[in-house]
Amino acid sequence: MSSLLAAVRLLTVIPVAGSRGSDSESIARSPVFFPVVGLAIGGALGGLDYGLTRFLPDGVSAALVIASAIALTGALHLDGLADAADGLFGGRTPARRLEIMRDSSIGTFGAAVIGSSMLVRWAAIAALVSPTRVPAIVVAPLIGRTAALLLVGSFPYAREQGLGSGYSRVGWVAVISGHMFAAAAVFVLLGPWGLLAMGAALAIVWGLGWWAARRLGGGLTGDVYGAASEIAEVVALVVAVALVEGGAGAAPIWD
């Protein structure tokens, strides 16, 4: 329970009363609950979109859902995406790239990547139609946080100190359990096509993680975990649109 509270504190701006979950052990083991928190975030956003589309055009609702996601998460993952882009593309050596990623200012690469991410995300959500739209919005944050868990379990931490330095205590049993939970939730909400979207997102993120680890001297940072969440969400939404618009008939299995 303490690790779950730590994950809620890390991934959202939801206030958690008391100090439970703020110790180093709970924080170190919190990634296993990333998919759970991602599903909760997605549920809130999906419910919001369901209500908004009763009164507003799909595009306007999509924009408000994205804005709400940023507010709910404190723009944590967007910040990681920007820092990771600036560092990975802007430095000449691993040490310099890590240094750039510590800088809180946003450079050209970071701004370009954030703009592109927001544009593609909005276009994908706006293009989704019922009965796939709400389930896709729900599972996207779930897949995004599962992607972060995947990288935590696949690569060492690049720095000696940092928020993610203790994540090495998350073993493969925990990583597999988190992925099984995510896969089950995605299957219930979107059926086998949802699993295809999840598989595509995780495969792309793992490849990007492998590339990033090579650029950073063999490990990853919290910024890369945040970037992974953002990228996986966008990929999942785009694949969902492709399946629907491509005539694959993606729909919740309970529809």
C-alpha positions as CSV (number, residue, x, y, z in Angstrom):
1,M,0.0,0.0,0.0
2,S,2.8,2.4,0.8
3,S,4.4,1.8,-2.6
4,L,1.0,2.6,-4.3
5,L,0.8,5.8,-2.4
6,A,4.3,6.7,-3.5
7,A,3.3,6.0,-7.1
8,V,0.3,8.3,-6.7
9,R,2.5,11.1,-5.3
10,L,5.0,10.7,-8.1
11,L,2.7,10.4,-11.1
12,T,-0.1,12.8,-10.1
13,V,-0.8,16.0,-8.2
14,I,-3.4,14.3,-6.1
15,P,-2.7,15.2,-2.4
16,V,-1.9,12.1,-0.3
17,A,-2.4,12.8,3.4
18,G,0.3,11.8,5.9
19,S,3.8,10.6,5.3
20,R,3.1,7.0,4.4
21,G,4.7,6.2,1.1
22,S,7.3,8.9,1.2
23,D,10.1,6.7,2.5
24,S,12.9,5.6,0.2
25,E,11.8,1.9,0.2
26,S,8.3,2.7,-0.9
27,I,9.5,5.0,-3.6
28,A,12.0,2.4,-4.8
29,R,9.2,-0.2,-5.2
30,S,6.6,2.2,-6.5
31,P,7.1,1.5,-10.3
32,V,5.2,-1.8,-10.0
33,F,2.1,0.3,-9.3
34,F,2.6,2.6,-12.3
35,P,0.1,0.7,-14.4
36,V,-2.5,0.9,-11.6
37,V,-2.1,4.7,-11.3
38,G,-2.1,5.0,-15.1
39,L,-5.5,3.2,-15.3
40,A,-6.9,5.5,-12.7
41,I,-5.7,8.5,-14.6
42,G,-7.2,7.1,-17.8
43,G,-10.5,6.4,-16.1
44,A,-10.7,10.0,-15.0
45,L,-9.9,11.3,-18.4
46,G,-12.2,8.9,-20.2
47,G,-15.1,9.8,-17.9
48,L,-14.4,13.5,-18.6
49,D,-14.4,13.0,-22.3
50,Y,-17.6,11.0,-22.1
51,G,-19.3,13.9,-20.4
52,L,-17.8,16.7,-22.5
53,T,-18.7,15.1,-25.9
54,R,-22.4,15.3,-24.9
55,F,-22.1,19.1,-25.2
56,L,-19.0,19.9,-27.2
57,P,-17.5,18.9,-30.6
58,D,-15.0,16.0,-30.5
59,G,-12.0,18.3,-31.2
60,V,-12.8,20.7,-28.3
61,S,-13.4,17.8,-25.9
62,A,-10.0,16.3,-27.0
63,A,-8.2,19.6,-26.2
64,L,-9.8,19.8,-22.8
65,V,-9.0,16.2,-22.0
66,I,-5.3,16.8,-22.9
67,A,-5.3,20.0,-20.8
68,S,-6.8,18.0,-17.9
69,A,-4.2,15.3,-18.3
70,I,-1.4,17.9,-18.0
71,A,-3.0,19.4,-14.9
72,L,-3.6,16.0,-13.3
73,T,0.0,14.8,-13.8
74,G,1.6,18.2,-13.1
75,A,3.2,18.0,-16.6
76,L,5.7,15.6,-15.2
77,H,6.1,13.4,-18.2
78,L,6.0,16.3,-20.7
79,D,8.9,17.8,-18.7
80,G,10.8,14.5,-19.0
81,L,10.0,14.4,-22.7
82,A,11.4,17.9,-23.3
83,D,14.6,17.3,-21.1
84,A,15.2,13.9,-22.8
85,A,14.9,15.3,-26.3
86,D,17.3,18.2,-25.5
87,G,19.8,15.9,-23.9
88,L,19.7,13.0,-26.3
89,F,19.8,15.1,-29.4
90,G,21.9,18.1,-28.1
91,G,25.0,16.6,-26.5
92,R,28.1,15.1,-27.9
93,T,29.1,12.9,-25.0
94,P,27.1,10.9,-22.4
95,A,28.3,13.2,-19.7
96,R,27.2,16.3,-21.6
97,R,23.8,14.8,-22.4
98,L,23.2,14.0,-18.8
99,E,24.2,17.6,-17.9
100,I,21.8,19.0,-20.4
101,M,19.0,16.9,-19.1
102,R,19.5,18.3,-15.7
103,D,18.9,21.9,-17.0
104,S,15.3,22.9,-16.3
105,S,15.1,25.2,-19.4
106,I,13.6,23.9,-22.6
107,G,15.7,24.0,-25.7
108,T,14.8,23.7,-29.4
109,F,14.6,20.0,-29.5
110,G,12.4,19.9,-26.3
111,A,10.0,22.5,-27.6
112,A,9.7,20.8,-31.0
113,V,9.0,17.4,-29.5
114,I,6.4,18.7,-27.0
115,G,4.6,20.5,-29.8
116,S,4.6,17.5,-32.1
117,S,3.4,15.2,-29.3
118,M,0.5,17.5,-28.3
119,L,-0.5,17.9,-32.0
120,V,-0.5,14.2,-32.7
121,R,-2.2,13.3,-29.5
122,W,-5.0,15.9,-30.1
123,A,-5.5,14.7,-33.7
124,A,-5.7,11.1,-32.6
125,I,-8.2,11.6,-29.9
126,A,-10.3,13.9,-32.1
127,A,-10.3,11.2,-34.8
128,L,-11.5,8.4,-32.5
129,V,-15.1,7.5,-32.7
130,S,-17.5,5.6,-30.5
131,P,-17.4,2.9,-29.2
132,T,-13.6,3.0,-29.2
133,R,-13.0,6.6,-28.2
134,V,-13.5,6.4,-24.4
135,P,-11.8,3.0,-23.9
136,A,-8.8,4.2,-25.9
137,I,-8.5,7.4,-23.8
138,V,-8.7,5.2,-20.7
139,V,-6.0,2.7,-21.7
140,A,-3.5,5.2,-23.2
141,P,-2.2,6.4,-19.8
142,L,-2.2,2.8,-18.6
143,I,0.0,1.8,-21.5
144,G,2.2,4.9,-21.0
145,R,3.0,4.1,-17.3
146,T,3.5,0.4,-18.2
147,A,6.1,1.6,-20.7
148,A,7.9,3.4,-17.9
149,L,7.8,0.2,-15.8
150,L,9.3,-1.7,-18.8
151,L,12.3,0.6,-19.0
152,V,12.8,0.5,-15.3
153,G,13.1,-3.2,-15.4
154,S,15.2,-3.4,-18.6
155,F,17.9,-0.8,-18.1
156,P,20.1,0.4,-15.2
157,Y,19.8,3.9,-13.9
158,A,22.3,6.3,-15.5
159,R,23.2,8.4,-12.4
160,E,24.5,7.4,-9.1
161,Q,21.9,9.6,-7.4
162,G,18.4,10.6,-8.4
163,L,14.8,9.8,-7.9
164,G,15.0,6.7,-10.0
165,S,18.3,5.4,-8.5
166,G,16.5,3.0,-6.2
167,Y,14.3,1.5,-8.9
168,S,16.9,-1.3,-9.3
169,R,15.1,-3.0,-6.5
170,V,12.2,-3.6,-8.8
171,G,12.6,-7.2,-9.9
172,W,11.4,-9.0,-13.0
173,V,8.5,-10.6,-11.1
174,A,7.1,-7.2,-10.2
175,V,7.7,-6.0,-13.8
176,I,5.9,-9.0,-15.3
177,S,3.0,-8.7,-12.8
178,G,2.6,-5.0,-13.8
179,H,2.5,-6.0,-17.4
180,M,0.0,-8.8,-16.8
181,F,-2.3,-6.4,-15.0
182,A,-2.0,-3.9,-17.8
183,A,-2.6,-6.5,-20.5
184,A,-5.7,-7.8,-18.7
185,A,-7.2,-4.3,-18.4
186,V,-6.4,-3.4,-22.0
187,F,-8.0,-6.6,-23.2
188,V,-11.2,-6.0,-21.2
189,L,-11.5,-2.4,-22.5
190,L,-10.4,-2.8,-26.1
191,G,-10.1,-6.5,-26.8
192,P,-7.3,-8.0,-28.9
193,W,-6.8,-4.9,-30.9
194,G,-6.0,-3.1,-27.7
195,L,-3.3,-5.6,-27.0
196,L,-1.9,-4.9,-30.5
197,A,-1.8,-1.2,-29.7
198,M,-0.1,-2.0,-26.3
199,G,2.5,-4.3,-27.9
200,A,3.3,-1.7,-30.6
201,A,3.8,1.0,-28.0
202,L,5.9,-1.1,-25.7
203,A,8.1,-2.4,-28.6
204,I,8.8,1.2,-29.9
205,V,9.5,2.5,-26.4
206,W,11.9,-0.4,-25.6
207,G,13.8,0.3,-28.8
208,L,14.0,4.0,-28.0
209,G,15.1,3.1,-24.5
210,W,17.9,0.9,-25.9
211,W,19.0,3.8,-28.1
212,A,18.8,6.3,-25.2
213,A,20.9,4.0,-23.0
214,R,23.6,3.9,-25.6
215,R,23.6,7.7,-25.8
216,L,23.7,8.0,-22.0
217,G,26.5,5.6,-21.3
218,G,24.5,2.4,-20.6
219,G,21.6,3.6,-18.4
220,L,18.5,5.7,-18.3
221,T,17.1,8.5,-16.2
222,G,13.8,9.7,-14.9
223,D,13.5,12.0,-17.8
224,V,13.6,9.1,-20.2
225,Y,11.0,7.2,-18.1
226,G,8.7,10.3,-18.5
227,A,9.4,10.5,-22.2
228,A,8.6,6.8,-22.5
229,S,5.2,7.4,-21.0
230,E,4.4,10.2,-23.3
231,I,5.6,8.4,-26.4
232,A,3.8,5.2,-25.6
233,E,0.5,7.1,-25.0
234,V,0.7,8.7,-28.4
235,V,1.6,5.5,-30.2
236,A,-1.2,3.7,-28.5
237,L,-3.7,6.4,-29.6
238,V,-2.4,6.5,-33.2
239,V,-2.6,2.7,-33.5
240,A,-6.2,2.8,-32.1
241,V,-7.1,5.3,-34.8
242,A,-5.4,3.2,-37.5
243,L,-7.4,0.2,-36.5
244,V,-10.7,2.0,-36.4
245,E,-10.2,4.1,-39.5
246,G,-8.5,1.2,-41.3
247,G,-11.6,-0.9,-40.9
248,A,-10.2,-3.5,-38.5
249,G,-13.3,-3.1,-36.4
250,A,-11.6,-2.4,-33.1
251,A,-14.1,-2.1,-30.4
252,P,-14.5,-3.0,-26.7
253,I,-15.3,-6.8,-26.4
254,W,-18.4,-5.9,-24.3
255,D,-19.9,-3.6,-27.0
